[in-house]
Structure formats: C-alpha cells, structure tokens
Amino acid sequence: MGTKREATARQLRLAAELRRLRDASALSAREAAALLSINSVQISQIEAGTTGVSEQRLRRLAAHYACTDKDLINALATMATDRTRGWWEEYRTHLPTSFLDLSELEHHATFRWDVDFLHVPGLLQVEDYARALFSRRVPELPEGDLDMRVRHRMQRRVILESEQPTPYEALIHEAALRIRVGGRATSRAQLAHILEFSEEEHVTVRVIPFELEEFADVTAAMVYAGGAVPRLDTVVRDGPHGALFIDSEPQLGVFRTLFRRVEAVSLTPERSRVFIHRLAKEL
C-alpha cells in the first residue's frame, strides 16, 4: 500500500466516499483502524486519497460501517482496484491536472450531460473552434502548449466515437451557437459538426432559444458525469481557479433538477436540428 504524490479526482472521490461511510456509521478513525489492525494514521491517509486501499480491506470497512448497498460497494471496489492508465497520461506534467481529471471522469462515466450558454461544449468542438478559444487565453499560451491543449480536447471525443460510446446529451444556448468563434468559416464548420453528431443514436442535442421566457432561474452551465451508481455521479463547473468537481448528494440532486428544468424548456432534438441548420445557412 504505497503512498502517492498526487491523487487524481477519481482517487479522491473514493477516499471521500469511504469517509462518508465511516461518518454515517459514527465510528472514529481510531475505531475503524482497530477493525483492520492498522493505525488511525493509515485510515486518515486512505480517507485523504494519499494511499490506496485493497478490495479486501475496502469490503471489510464497508461491512463494519454497516453499508448494505451492494452496488455502491462493488463500484467502490472497482475504483479501488482500477489500474487504468488512459490516453490522458501522456499529458501528465504538461497540462493542468484538472484536464486529466476530466478525461478520466469521462472515460468512466456511464452517461454525460452538458449545459452551455456561451460556448459549444468541448466534446462537440471542432479543432479550429477549440484553437480559437484557447488562443484567447490570458496570459497567451506558447504555441506548443496551445497545440497540446487542442490535441487533448480532440482526443476527449473518443467517448463519443468508440465502439461502445457514452450516451451524451448537450443543451446549448442559442448565444453559444451564434457567437462567431474563429471566424465565419469556423462557425459554419462547427454548426455542421454539431448537426452531424446529433444524428448519432447516442447523442442528443437540444437548443435553448433566445425567445424562451422566464429562464434566468435555471441558468447553470455544467458538465454532469454519471457514475456506476447515482451516488457516484459528479458535476464539473468552471471556477475562478480552475475546474470544480462537485460530488455531495444534496448538490448533485440540485444539479439533476436544474438539468431537467433546462431540458424541459429546450427545443426537441428534431426542432433543434432544424434550428441549427437554419443558423448555418444564415452565416
């Protein structure tokens, strides 16, 4: 059980869930450690994500914590034993950790929802659109770093293009579709790309039109990734200091409700395709 230098968001999530299970059982770290014949420091390290936990110990802890949710326990056991080194590992030390954490989250997601108001969601962006966005960053990125971020964003589309693609739904505001990022030709290519993907069986695209009334109370841009069980869902939102990963059950419930509200007032997939096609012709 080796100590790690930096835990990924997935490892931290496992640690947080184990802490929540212990808190629900009202056992102290010292009491939990005694059940495994280890010391409380090791329990603290497990719950901080700085050291791993074997499947055997995880299941013993869950039993002592009186957790009866077999699906949750199995999902946590999978997280504890997963040794996946995905394609995103080639970017480690070259890109911000949040980029890699998002890629790992998407890789394991059972479904993905996006809500965006100012930009086309990253998974639907064409290369020139992504490059135009990254090139506007302040301070300006060196050319090599810019190329790397664009390449990483394009590789993230693997979850939509694999043999077993992830079910995906994007709710995109009309503003994001009308803003010309990278010029007219890029905008036209971007709309055509969205239309192409929207025809895929596993992809649903809905447009939030300007004409929609009384919409201000449900504006919440988000990435919502489904876990193996609903309790392990994750919301990702942009914050002032980078991506914020949200995983508490009350907050997840709020974002599920917000997504369904936005979905309910958006155009149907069929009307959305007609809408996007019309916008493309106007360019």
LINWOVEN-V690093 format. One record per residue. N is the residue number from 1. SS is DSSP state (hx for helix, st for strand, lp for the rest). PHI is phi in whole degrees, -180 to 180 (999 if undefined). BURIAL is + if it has 24 or more other ideal C-beta (glycine too) atoms within 12 Angstrom, else -. Layout:
n->[N/N]
ss->[SS/SS]
phi->[PHI/PHI]
burial->[BURIAL/BURIAL]
This chain:
n->[1/2/3/4/5/6/7/8/9/10/11/12/13/14/15/16/17/18/19/20/21/22/23/24/25/26/27/28/29/30/31/32/33/34/35/36/37/38/39/40/41/42/43/44/45/46/47/48/49/50/51/52/53/54/55/56/57/58/59/60/61/62/63/64/65/66/67/68/69/70/71/72/73/74/75/76/77/78/79/80/81/82/83/84/85/86/87/88/89/90/91/92/93/94/95/96/97/98/99/100/101/102/103/104/105/106/107/108/109/110/111/112/113/114/115/116/117/118/119/120/121/122/123/124/125/126/127/128/129/130/131/132/133/134/135/136/137/138/139/140/141/142/143/144/145/146/147/148/149/150/151/152/153/154/155/156/157/158/159/160/161/162/163/164/165/166/167/168/169/170/171/172/173/174/175/176/177/178/179/180/181/182/183/184/185/186/187/188/189/190/191/192/193/194/195/196/197/198/199/200/201/202/203/204/205/206/207/208/209/210/211/212/213/214/215/216/217/218/219/220/221/222/223/224/225/226/227/228/229/230/231/232/233/234/235/236/237/238/239/240/241/242/243/244/245/246/247/248/249/250/251/252/253/254/255/256/257/258/259/260/261/262/263/264/265/266/267/268/269/270/271/272/273/274/275/276/277/278/279/280/281/282/283]
ss->[lp/lp/st/lp/lp/lp/lp/lp/hx/hx/hx/hx/hx/hx/hx/hx/hx/hx/hx/hx/hx/hx/hx/hx/hx/lp/lp/lp/hx/hx/hx/hx/hx/hx/hx/hx/lp/lp/lp/hx/hx/hx/hx/hx/hx/hx/hx/hx/lp/lp/st/lp/lp/lp/hx/hx/hx/hx/hx/hx/hx/hx/hx/hx/lp/lp/lp/lp/lp/hx/hx/hx/hx/hx/hx/hx/hx/hx/hx/hx/hx/lp/lp/lp/lp/lp/hx/hx/hx/hx/hx/lp/lp/lp/lp/lp/hx/hx/hx/hx/hx/hx/hx/hx/hx/hx/hx/hx/lp/lp/st/st/st/st/st/st/lp/lp/lp/lp/lp/hx/hx/hx/lp/lp/hx/hx/hx/hx/hx/hx/hx/hx/hx/lp/lp/lp/lp/lp/lp/lp/hx/hx/hx/hx/hx/hx/hx/hx/hx/hx/hx/hx/hx/lp/lp/hx/hx/hx/hx/lp/lp/lp/lp/lp/st/st/st/st/st/st/st/hx/hx/hx/hx/hx/lp/lp/lp/lp/lp/hx/hx/hx/hx/hx/hx/hx/hx/hx/hx/hx/hx/hx/hx/hx/lp/lp/lp/lp/st/st/st/st/st/st/lp/lp/lp/lp/lp/lp/lp/hx/hx/hx/lp/lp/lp/st/st/st/st/lp/lp/lp/lp/hx/hx/hx/lp/st/st/st/st/st/st/lp/lp/st/st/st/st/st/lp/lp/hx/hx/hx/hx/hx/hx/hx/hx/hx/hx/hx/hx/hx/hx/hx/hx/hx/lp/lp/lp/hx/hx/hx/hx/hx/hx/hx/hx/hx/hx/hx/hx/hx/hx/lp]
phi->[999/-91/-78/-105/-74/-144/-81/-79/-61/-66/-66/-66/-67/-58/-60/-64/-67/-65/-65/-64/-64/-67/-60/-65/-84/67/-90/-81/-61/-63/-67/-64/-64/-62/-66/-104/60/-127/-99/-67/-63/-66/-63/-62/-67/-63/-77/-99/79/-88/-142/-81/-140/-73/-61/-61/-68/-61/-68/-66/-62/-60/-65/-67/-82/60/-82/-107/-82/-64/-64/-66/-61/-64/-65/-66/-63/-64/-63/-70/-102/-67/-119/-60/-117/-77/-59/-69/-64/-66/-96/-62/77/-107/-124/-56/-57/-61/-62/-72/-63/-66/-62/-66/-60/-64/-59/-95/-67/-86/-162/-135/-120/-128/-128/-137/-119/-115/-135/-66/-54/-55/-67/-106/-78/-85/-61/-66/-66/-62/-63/-63/-66/-66/-71/-90/-65/-121/-71/-63/-82/-60/-56/-64/-67/-62/-60/-67/-67/-66/-63/-62/-64/-67/-68/-61/-68/-57/-70/-97/-114/-77/-66/-122/-70/-79/-57/-138/-132/-122/-109/-120/-73/-55/-58/-64/-79/-88/-65/-86/-96/84/99/-63/-63/-66/-63/-65/-64/-66/-64/-63/-66/-62/-60/-63/-68/-66/-81/-71/-63/-90/-117/-124/-119/-125/-102/-100/-79/-58/-69/-64/-97/53/-106/-59/-78/-123/-85/-148/-63/-163/-113/-121/-112/-78/-92/-62/-134/-53/-63/-99/-64/-142/-109/-119/-131/-74/-120/-64/-120/120/-70/-113/-97/-113/-141/-74/-58/-60/-68/-60/-62/-63/-71/-62/-64/-61/-61/-64/-66/-65/-60/-66/-100/-78/-67/-65/-56/-66/-66/-66/-64/-63/-62/-66/-61/-66/-61/-63/-70/-75/-71]
burial->[-/-/-/-/-/-/+/+/+/+/+/+/+/+/+/+/+/+/+/+/+/+/-/-/-/-/+/-/+/-/-/+/+/-/-/+/-/+/-/-/-/+/+/-/+/+/+/+/+/+/+/+/+/-/-/-/+/+/+/+/+/+/-/+/+/-/+/-/-/-/-/+/+/-/+/+/+/-/+/+/-/-/-/-/-/+/-/+/-/-/+/-/-/-/+/-/+/+/+/+/+/+/+/+/+/+/+/+/+/+/+/+/+/+/+/+/+/-/+/+/+/+/+/+/+/+/+/+/+/+/+/+/+/+/-/-/-/-/-/-/-/-/-/-/-/+/-/+/+/+/+/+/+/+/+/+/+/-/+/+/-/-/-/-/-/+/-/+/+/+/+/+/+/+/-/+/+/+/+/+/+/+/-/-/-/+/+/+/+/+/+/+/+/+/+/-/+/+/-/+/-/-/+/+/+/+/+/+/+/-/-/+/-/-/+/-/-/+/-/+/+/+/+/+/+/+/+/+/-/-/+/+/+/+/+/+/+/-/-/-/-/-/+/-/+/+/+/-/-/-/-/+/-/-/+/+/-/+/+/-/-/+/+/-/+/+/+/-/+/-/-/+/+/-/+/+/+/-/+/+/-/-/-]
